Amino acid sequence: MRDLIARIPVARIRDAGLLEELLKLSGPAPAEAAAEQPMDIKSMGVADLVRAALNRSTPA
């Protein structure tokens, strides 16, 4: 299932109106998750990567 979801571009998930709900389902609030553990991009799932990308504190 994870592989299937990982193949869906984030833009399509967002366009379908699913991104926010998926982020809510994926775990604790971004601030709580960031406080608990440092980001290890290699071990992050799709939802965590999306959350991290959307909640960056510095502009790209």
N, C-alpha and C positions, 0 to 999 in steps of 0.2 A: 504494500500500500504506500509506503514512504517513497519508493522509487517512482510510482505512478504520480504522486503529488509533486515530487521534485521536478518532474518533467513539465509541469504547467508553469508558463511564464507568469511572474508576479503581476505584470500588467493585465493579463487576462483574469486573474483572480480579483484584482482591484476593479476592473471593468464590470465584472459579474456581481460586484457588491459583497464579496465574501471575505475580503482581506481583514476587515476589522473583527468580524466574528471569529475567524480562524485564529487571529492573534489573541483574542480573549480566551479561546479554548486551549491555547497552547501552554498556558502556565501563569505564573505570577505576573504582576504588573512589571513593566520594563524597569522602573526605578528599583523595585524590590529585587529583581533578578540581578541587576548590575551591582547592587550592594552586596549580594550574597557571594558572588564569585566573579573572577576576572573573565573576560571574553577569550575563549579559545576557538577561533574560527574553524579550525579543522574538525572539531567535535560538535559543532553547532548544526542543528537541523534547519530545514528550510524556514520554518516559522520564526526561529530564533534569528536567523540571518536577516530576514525581512524586518523583524522588529528592530534589530540593531541598526540596519540601514536607515530606517524611518525615524529613529530616535537619536541620531547623531547630534551632538551638541555643537559641532563645528561644521561650517558649510563645506561642501565638496569642491 
